[in-house]
Amino acid sequence: MQKLLIIILGFSTLFFTGCASDRIADHISERLPWVYKIDVQQGNVITQEQVDLLRPGMEQRQVQHILGTPLVTDPFHPQRWDYPYQFKPGGKEPETTRLTVFFEEGRLQRTEGHLHPRPDAAPVDPVSRQMTVTVPEQEHQSQGLIPRFWRWITRQNK
């Protein structure tokens, strides 16, 4: 009888400790400075540069190309797209931003939230953002069996 009581007491202790472990772990990690807490990002990262590209009258596909796929699309309000974002640095208070775009007949009507298009922002020329990268030729330092065989088959004498 005593062994049964000890076993039941042991299992119940483990069970109830497991249920409270999240609160205990958070409390302990706050008190111990060497415990690492990761930065958590959730949602769509929207920059002011992206929002400045928005113009009233844009089509939905153009807005989606600039901002990306909306995180929240309400089936009851298909003309409204929400772009929430939350950044929680490890052990600190979260920073939350939100952008909501509204459409009327498939065209951008207005935006709401923390970021707004600046009327004085100059449109960005997509050509000026292009970059040319020159990749140098690869040197054949590795003289393994397969590369040598391939060069022999293709008659490359390098």
C-alpha positions, 0 to 999 in steps of 0.5 A: 500500500505504501509503494502504491501511495509513493508511486501515485504521489510521484506521478502526480508531482510530475504531472502538476509540475509539467503543467506549471513549467511554462510559468516557472521557466519564464520566471526563472529566465527573467531572473537569470541573465545568462539565459538566452531568449530569441528574437521573435518576428511574426507577420509581414515586414513592411517598410516605409519605402514599400508604402511610399510606392502605393498610389490610389487606384492601383490594382490588387495584384500591383499592391500584392507585388509591392507588399507581398501576400497579406497575412489576414484576408477576411472572407466576409470583407474581401476588399480589405487586406491586413498586414500585421507585424510583431517583433519581440526582442528576447525578454523585452516588450513586443513592438507591433505595427499594422497596415490595412489596405482597402480596395473598391472594385479591385482598386486601392482606395485607402490605407490605415495603420502605423505607416502611411504613404508620404505624398511628397515621396518620389516614385522609385525608378525600378531601373535605378535599383538594378545591379550588374554582378560579374562572376569571375570564371572558376579556376580548375584547382580541383583535379579530381577524377570526375572533373578530369574525365568530364574535360576529357570527354568534352575535349576541353584542354584546360 
